[in-house]
Amino acid sequence: MSEFREYVGSVIRLYRESKGLTLRELADDLDVPFTSLSKMESGDQRIDSEFLVKVADYFGVSIDTMLNRSLEEAEKDTYQRESALGIRAALKYILDNYHEARSVSFKNHEMGTHVRNVIKNMITEEAELDENRFFIVGSVGQGQWAEIPWISIFIRDITTTATKGYYIVYLFKADMSGVYISLNQGWTYFKNKYGTKLGRERIKSTADIIRRELNTAPVNMTATEITLGGRGDLAQGYENGHIYGRLYNANNLPSSKELISDLKELLTSYKEIEYMMGKRSVDQFNDYLLLSDDGHYLEEEQEQEEDFQDSVQSALDKKVKEAERSSTEELETEDIPSPKPDPVFDKSGKKRWPRDAQVAARALRLSKYKCTFDESHTSFTSKVTGRRYLEMHHLVPMKYQGEFDVNLDREAQLLALCPTCHRQIHHGTDEEKENMLRKLFYDRREKLEAIGIEIGFKELRKMYGIES
């Protein structure tokens, strides 16, 4: 019996929606309490035959026709009615009616159908989206009304969930005073990986980095911050994950044409993120973006080399007072092997190995600011540290980390070199490089072996491209 009540209630709801009537308008026309009609539509209240005849007469159909009419046809009518009005009217409907909807039962409410189905179909058609490439989903909550309703557009190859990855989303302010279109990212991923406090910092950092890197930021998307006014954790997550967007005020919504134009422009930026990700997963891409936040920089990455050296100087400056109070022995680390670190992945999906600026800064302090190849070499004074400027170099290049089972990013194999020596070991003639390497290798050989780096001089020469 309850299944039949739910079926009849859903038919009444779909007929009402096909005529463009709100729940309250139909209740007034049928002279029944608003709450009673809401319960009937959700299947929570019995519908007697007298009332059913009244409803059929109102819509000008027989009871047989009404009850035998397919739900698919009624839903199609609803969509066609809304589609004729355009996305502006569809968004306005939510802004105008969501608070009222939250005051009644969640189950089978027309607002859910509107957000989950009507707008989804409308966006797909008006923005000309290929459903094989894009996935669109809307939500008003799961089992209970959401504080912030939303409609998301996902590139399937990136993500199909709002909890992880990058996507475009319409986010309604809690007080329904407006709706944002936002290029955003999944907060739950950051929260689960880093915890709430650090996760908030990391998701903001990712948004800042992508904002700097994008070449296709839409002209209208000037909002780099959003305020949803929600009290829940998810609302704050959306705010922290926001990259680019625009606020549409409820009392001044632009035309449907402008709304779709904005969406298409933001889709261009979204596709650029897809291009930036390349063959990487969301995890791999985020790890790559956040390298510098952790003080890590890739090996053999010319664009990051200067940043790496600057970060070493900065890390040294922050600890210089503490370091000056410590003896050199206190700065020494255990001469035992440490496990190979996890790689990060570049755009092509190739494994790359990060360098830790903090490790390099400790090695620089241990050098006593003298060039490892020749202590008599001079250099200019660093503005950051006030000491002789030296650059850090891995004797066994980090790009060969994959060939070793132990970590190559260790103080024992980090060399402090004056700028001239550093350039020479990279760009000098084979003879010049070999002379430098021979001295540096045999000076450090025992320390390398102590931390598990076993390599012969002939193999090292080959890593530097020195021909036999």
N, C-alpha and C positions, 0 to 999 in steps of 0.2 A: 504493500500500500504506500509506503514512504517513497518508493521509486516512482510510482505513478504520480504522487504529489509533486515530486521534483520535476518530472517531465512536464506536467501541466503548467507548473510555475515558470519553467524555462520558456514554454511556448508563449505564455502571456508576456513575459519580458521581451522576447524577440519581436512579437507583434508591436508592443509599445515602442521599442527602439526603431522599428521600421517606419513608424509614423513621426519620429523625432520628438517623442514625448519624454519628459522626465518622470521619475517615479511619483513625485508629488503632484504633478499635473494630472496624471491618470487617476490617482487616488481622489483628487478633487472632483474630476469629471464623473467618476463612478460612485462618489459619495461614500467612500470607505476611509477609515483611518489610514494615514500614511504608513504607520508601523505595521498594520495588518497586511496591507498590500505587499510590503517589503518581505514579510514572513511567507506570504503565499508564493511569491516569486522564487524564494530560496528553498521552498519545499518544507518549511517548518510549521506551516499552518494549513489545516484542512480547507479545501475549496468545495463548497456545496454546489449542487447542480443549478440552483437558482442564480448564484453569482456567475457561474460559468456561462449561462445563457445571456446574462447581462453583458459580459465581456464580449461574447461573440456578436451580439447585436451592436455593441459600440463600434466594433471594427468592421461591421457589415458583412460577416461571413457566417456560415452555419457552423455548429459545433463540430460536425464531422470534418468539414474542410479545415477548421482551425487545428484540430488535434491530429489530423493526418498530414498536415503540411510539414515538409521536411525542415529540420533545423538549418540545414545548409542554405535553403532558399531564403529563410528569414535573415540569417547572418549576411547573406549576399545583399539583401535589401538594406540592411543597416550600413554595410560598407559603402554601397552606392550612394546612400543619402549623405553620409559623412564626407565621402570623396568629392561630391559636388560642391561642398562648402570649402574644402581645402584644408591644409594643415594648420592654417591660422585658427580656424574655427575649432579644429580638433584639440589644439593646445588650450584654447580659451575655455573649452568645455571642462577640461580638467581643473584649470585655475578657478573657475566659477563654482564648480560642484564638488570638489574633492572633500572639503571640510564637511559638507552635508553628508556625503557618502560615508565618512568615517563614523558618523553618529548612529549608523544602522548596521545590520548584520553584514559581515564580510562575504559570506558564502553566496556564490552566484550573482553577485551584484553587477549591474550594468557597467560600472566604472572599470571593473576588471576586464570585461570584454572590450571596452573601448581602448584601454591601454595596451592590452595583450594582442588584440587582433586588428581593430580598426586602424589605429595609427601605424601599426607595423605594415599593413597592406598599402596604406597611403604613402608612406615613405618609400617603400619598394618601388611603387609605380611612379611617383612624381620625381624622385631622384634617379630613376632609371637604373636601379641596382640589380646586378646579377645575383640571384639567390644561391647560385652555386659558389659564388665568391664571398658574398656577404651574408651574415646571419644577424637578424634583427629580433630583439626580444624586449618586451616591456614588463614592468612589475609594479603592483600596488601592495606587495607583501606576500608572505607565505603563511596562510592560516589566519593571519590578522593584518590589519591595515599598516602599511609602512609609513614611517614619518616622512620620508622623502620618496615619492614615486619617481620612476625613471624609465626611459626608453633608450636602449643601447644599440649601437651599430658596430658589429665586429667584422674584421677581415678574418675569415675562417682559418687562414694559414698562420695567423698570429694567436688568436684566442677565440673562444666561444663562451667565455664566462667573465662577469664583471669583477671576479675576485683576483684575477691575475692577467697581466699583459696590458696592452694598449687598445683603446677603443674610443669612439665618439659616443657621448651620452647627453640626453636631455635630462636635466636635473631640476626638479621643481622645489622652490623655496618652501620651507616648512609652513610659513604663513600664507602661501599661495599668492604672494605679491609679485611674483615673476618666475621665469624659467630660464635656466642657463643652457646654452649649447656649449659643451666642453670636450676638448680633447683631453682624455684622462687616462688613468692607469689603476690597476687593481690593488687596493689597499690591503686586502686580506693576505696576499702574498708577502708583502713587506712585514706585516705584523707577525705572521707565523715564522718567518725566517729570522727576524732580528729582535722580536719583542716590540711592545708598543712604543716605548720611548725612542729607541734607536731606529725603529721602523719609520717613525714620523720624520726623523732627520733624513733617512735614506730616500724616502719617496719624494721629499722636497728637493733633494739634491738631484735626483734623476729628472724631475720636471725642469729644474734650472738648466741642466746640461742639454736636454733635448731642445729646450727653448732657444738656447744659444746656437745649436747646431742646425736647426731647421732653416732651409732657404726659402720655404714656401709659406711663411706665416701669412694668413689672410689679412687683408687691410682692416676688415671690420672686427677682427678678433683681438680687441685691445685689452680685454680683461685677463690679466695674468694672476689674479686672485679672485676667488669666489667665496661668498658668505651665504650659506644655506639656512642658517638660523636653527639648525637641528640640535638636539641634545644627545643623540646617540653617537656611538663610536664610528659608525659607517659614514655619517654626515661629515665628521671631521676628516675621515679618510678621503672622501671625495674632495674636500677642500685642499688637503695637502697634496693630492695626486694631480690636481689640475695643471694643465700645461698652457693651453690657449683657449679662449672662448669669448662668449658675449652674453650679456644679460638682456632678456626681453621682459620689459615691465608689463604687468598684467593689464594696466590701463592704457598701454600704448604699443600693442603688438604690431610688428610690421606686417606687410602683406604676405600672402602665401608664396608669391614669386620671390620676394626677398629672403624669406626663411629658407626656401629650397636652394637659392643661390648661395647663402651662407653655408649650408650643409655641404654643397658640392665643393666649395672652396676649402672647407675644413677636411673634406675627404682627400683632397690633394696633399695636404700636410700629413694625413694619416698614412697615405700610400708612401710618402717619403720615409716615414719611420719604418715601414715594411722594407723599403730599399736599404735603409741603414742597417737593419737587422741581418740582411743577407740570409745565410744558411743557418744562422744561430737560433737556438731556442730563446724563450723569454728569459730564462735563468742565465744563460750564457751572455746574452746581450746586456742585461742589467749588471752582471758582474764586471763586464768590460767597461761600462759607463762609470761605475763607481770605483774603478781602480785608484784614481788620483785622490778620492776621498779617504782612502785607506793609506795614502802615501805610497802607492805602488805604481810603477811605470814599466811599460813593456820593453823587452830587450830589442835591439836593432830597430827601434822605432824612432826615426830621425825627428819627427814632430814632437816626440815626448822627451828627447834627450836633454834639451835645455830645461824643460820643466823638472826633470829628474834631478839635475845638478842644482837647480834653484831650491828644490824641496830639501835636498841634503843640507844646503846652507841654512835654510830656515829651521829645519829640525835641530841643527847644531846650535843655532842662536837661542832657541827656547830652553836648551838644557845647559848652556855654557856655564852659568853660575854654579849649577849643581855639579857639573863636570869638573870645574876648577877646584871644588872642594874634595873631589874624589881622587884617589891615587889611580895610576894607570892600571895597577893590578885589579882594582875593583871593577874596572871596565872590561876586563878580559872575560870572555865567555868560555864555557866548557869546550875543550877540544875533543868532542865526540861527534859522530855523524848524526845528522837530523834527516827525517824522511823527505823525500821529494815532494814539493808542494803541488797543489792542484793547478792545472793550466787554466788560462782563459782562452776564449776563441775570438779570432778576428772575423771580419765580415765574410770572408771566404770559407769560414768554418775551420781554418787552420789553428792548431794549438800554438799558443804563445805563452811566454813565461814572465811573470811579473817580478820586478825588482823593488825591494822595500827601502825607502829613503831613510828610515830609522836605522836599519842595519848599516847602511852606507855611512850615516852620520857617526855611528859608534866607531867604525873603522877609521874614519877621518880623524877623530879625536886620538885614537891609538897611534896614528902616524906622527903625532906631535907636530902636525902641519909642515912636514918635510916631504919632498918628492921621494917616492919609494925607489925610483931608478937612480937618482943622484941627489943626495941631500943638500948639495951645494947649489942646486938650481933655485933661482929666485922667481918670484911672481908678484903681481900686484896685490894690494890689500883688499880683502873682501869687505864691501860696505855693510854686509849683513852681520858678519861675525867679528870684524876688526882684526882678523888673522890672515895669514898668507892664503891666497885663493888657490885651491887645488881641486881637481876633478876626480871622481871615483870611477874605477875601471875594474871589471871582473877579468881576472887572468884567464880562466877557462870561460869563454863566452857563454852567456846565459842562453843563447839560442840552441845550445847543445844539451840543455837540461834533460830533454827527453831520453838521452842516451845514458843517463846516470840514475841510479836508484836512490841517491842522496841529494840533499839540497845544495845547489851551487851558490845560492845567495847568502854567503857566510862572510864574516869579517876576515877570516883567515885567507880568503882568496880575493878580497877586495883591495885594490891598490890605489893609493893616493898619488896622483901624478900631476905635475905642473902642466898647464895647457899645451905647451910645446910638445912634451913627451906624450901626452894623450893623443894629440893629432898625429904624431909620428907613428905610434903603435897601430893606428888605424890606416894611415894614408902614406906612410913612408915606403921606401924601396924595400924589396925583400931582404936585402943585406942589413939595412938599418933595423927593420923589424926583428930579424933573427938575432942580432946582437942584443937588443933590448930583452927579448923573450928569454934568451939563454940565461942572462943574469937574474931576471925576475923569477924564472921557473926554479932554478937551483937554490935561490934564496928562500923560496916558499915551499919547496918540495915536501919537507917533513910535516909542515903544518897542513898541507893539502892531504897527505896520507892520514894524518890524525883525524880528520873530519870525513874520511871515507872517499876522497876524490883520488882515484888511482888513474894516472895518465902518464905516458912517456913524452919526452920532449919531441920526438918525431911526430907523434899524433897531434901535439899542441901546434907545431909548425903548420901542419896540414889545416888545422882549424882557422888559421890566420891567412890561408891562401898562399903560403910560401912554397914556391916550386922547388923541387929537389934539384 
